């Protein structure tokens, strides 16, 4: 079994933190859609949430495939 890496060089340490930030930003963007009256602004926030959701999926896929998670 491999030795644990220093948390600063362990990708899990960084992906967990970034995923939490992305989830919060995605949630915030979705909540703010209802607060904005401008349709272009609403579309911008919707696209923002979709892009962040795509990034979250990429992080989840990475976690499933990365050797450190197996």
C-alpha positions as CSV (number, residue, x, y, z in Angstrom):
1,X,0.0,0.0,0.0
2,X,1.5,3.4,-0.9
3,X,2.5,5.8,1.8
4,X,0.1,8.8,2.3
5,X,1.2,11.9,0.6
6,X,1.7,15.2,2.2
7,X,-1.7,16.9,2.2
8,X,-0.4,19.8,0.2
9,X,0.7,17.5,-2.7
10,X,-2.3,15.1,-2.3
11,X,-4.8,16.0,-5.1
12,X,-7.7,14.9,-2.8
13,X,-6.9,17.8,-0.4
14,X,-7.2,20.3,-3.3
15,X,-10.2,18.7,-5.1
16,X,-12.3,18.6,-1.9
17,X,-11.7,22.3,-1.3
18,X,-12.3,23.3,-4.9
19,X,-15.4,21.2,-5.2
20,X,-16.9,22.9,-2.1
21,X,-16.2,26.3,-3.5
22,X,-17.7,25.3,-6.9
23,X,-20.8,23.9,-5.3
24,X,-21.3,27.1,-3.3
25,X,-20.8,29.3,-6.3
26,X,-23.2,27.1,-8.4
27,X,-25.9,27.3,-5.6
28,X,-25.5,31.0,-5.3
29,X,-25.8,31.6,-9.0
30,X,-29.0,29.5,-9.2
31,X,-30.5,31.3,-6.2
32,X,-29.7,34.7,-7.7
33,X,-31.5,34.0,-11.0
34,X,-34.8,34.7,-9.3
35,X,-33.5,37.9,-7.9
36,X,-32.5,39.4,-11.2
37,X,-35.1,40.9,-13.5
38,X,-32.9,41.4,-16.6
39,X,-33.4,38.3,-18.9
40,X,-29.8,38.6,-20.1
41,X,-28.6,38.7,-16.5
42,X,-30.7,35.7,-15.7
43,X,-29.3,33.8,-18.7
44,X,-25.7,34.7,-17.6
45,X,-26.3,33.3,-14.1
46,X,-27.9,30.2,-15.5
47,X,-25.0,29.6,-17.8
48,X,-22.6,30.2,-14.9
49,X,-24.4,27.6,-12.9
50,X,-24.3,25.1,-15.8
51,X,-20.6,25.6,-16.4
52,X,-19.9,25.2,-12.7
53,X,-22.0,22.1,-12.6
54,X,-19.9,20.7,-15.6
55,X,-16.7,21.4,-13.6
56,X,-18.1,19.6,-10.6
57,X,-18.8,16.6,-12.9
58,X,-15.3,16.7,-14.1
59,X,-14.0,16.7,-10.5
60,X,-16.2,13.8,-9.7
61,X,-15.0,11.9,-12.7
62,X,-11.4,12.6,-11.8
63,X,-12.0,11.2,-8.3
64,X,-13.5,8.1,-9.7
65,X,-10.6,7.5,-12.0
66,X,-7.6,8.8,-10.0
67,X,-5.5,6.0,-8.5
68,X,-5.4,7.7,-5.1
69,X,-9.1,7.0,-4.7
70,X,-8.8,3.3,-5.4
